């Protein structure tokens, strides 16, 4: 996959993570989008590095999507734990 496809995957993974974990985020839409992109990169890297699942060239690989969404969820949860009360 190219760098642009990882960004698109990250945008979609961030939207799915936000759908799975609703609520107010300290960063709003932009913060959630950035977290989704970073989660896609980190999830793909963890999948390739420690889970022994190499990154495929196919955009529609289910494991790549699961790793991207999982990475976005982990980052979103961590972000809420660190900065969740800043908008109260």
C-alpha positions in Angstrom: 0.0 0.0 0.0 1.2 3.5 -0.7 1.5 6.3 1.9 -1.7 7.9 0.6 -3.7 4.7 1.0 -2.5 4.4 4.6 -3.8 7.9 5.2 -7.1 7.0 3.7 -7.2 3.8 5.7 -6.4 5.9 8.8 -9.2 8.3 8.2 -11.7 5.5 7.8 -10.2 3.6 10.8 -10.5 6.8 12.9 -14.2 7.2 11.9 -14.9 3.5 12.7 -13.1 3.8 16.1 -15.1 6.9 16.9 -18.3 5.1 15.9 -17.3 2.2 18.2 -16.3 4.5 21.1 -18.8 7.4 21.0 -18.5 10.4 23.2 -16.8 13.8 23.4 -13.2 13.8 22.6 -10.8 16.5 23.7 -9.5 17.1 20.2 -12.8 17.1 18.3 -13.0 15.9 14.7 -9.4 17.0 13.8 -7.9 15.2 16.8 -9.9 12.0 16.1 -8.8 12.1 12.5 -5.1 12.5 13.4 -5.5 9.7 16.0 -7.0 7.5 13.3 -4.1 8.1 10.9 -1.5 7.5 13.6 -3.5 4.4 14.8 -3.4 2.9 11.3 0.4 3.4 11.1 1.0 2.1 14.6 -1.4 -0.8 14.2 0.1 -1.9 10.9 3.6 -1.6 12.4 2.7 -3.7 15.5 0.9 -6.3 13.3 4.0 -6.6 11.1 6.6 -6.5 13.9 5.1 -8.6 16.7 2.1 -10.4 15.4 4.0 -11.9 12.4 1.5 -10.6 9.9 3.2 -8.8 7.1 1.6 -5.7 5.6 0.0 -6.7 2.3 -0.3 -4.6 -0.8 -4.1 -5.1 -0.8 -6.2 -2.3 0.6 -9.1 -4.6 1.4 -7.2 -7.0 3.6 -9.3 -7.7 6.7 -6.3 -8.1 9.0 -4.8 -4.8 8.0 -8.1 -3.1 8.6 -8.4 -4.8 12.0 -4.9 -3.7 13.0 -5.6 -0.1 11.9 -8.9 0.1 13.7 -7.4 -1.5 16.8 -4.5 0.9 16.8 -6.9 3.8 16.5 -9.0 2.5 19.3 -6.0 2.1 21.6 -4.8 5.6 20.8 -8.3 7.1 21.2 -8.7 5.4 24.6 -5.2 6.6 25.7 -5.9 10.1 24.5 -9.2 10.2 26.4 -7.5 9.0 29.6 -4.7 11.6 29.3 -6.8 14.6 28.1 -10.4 13.6 28.6 -11.3 16.2 31.3 -9.9 19.2 29.5 -13.3 20.2 28.0 -15.3 20.0 31.2 
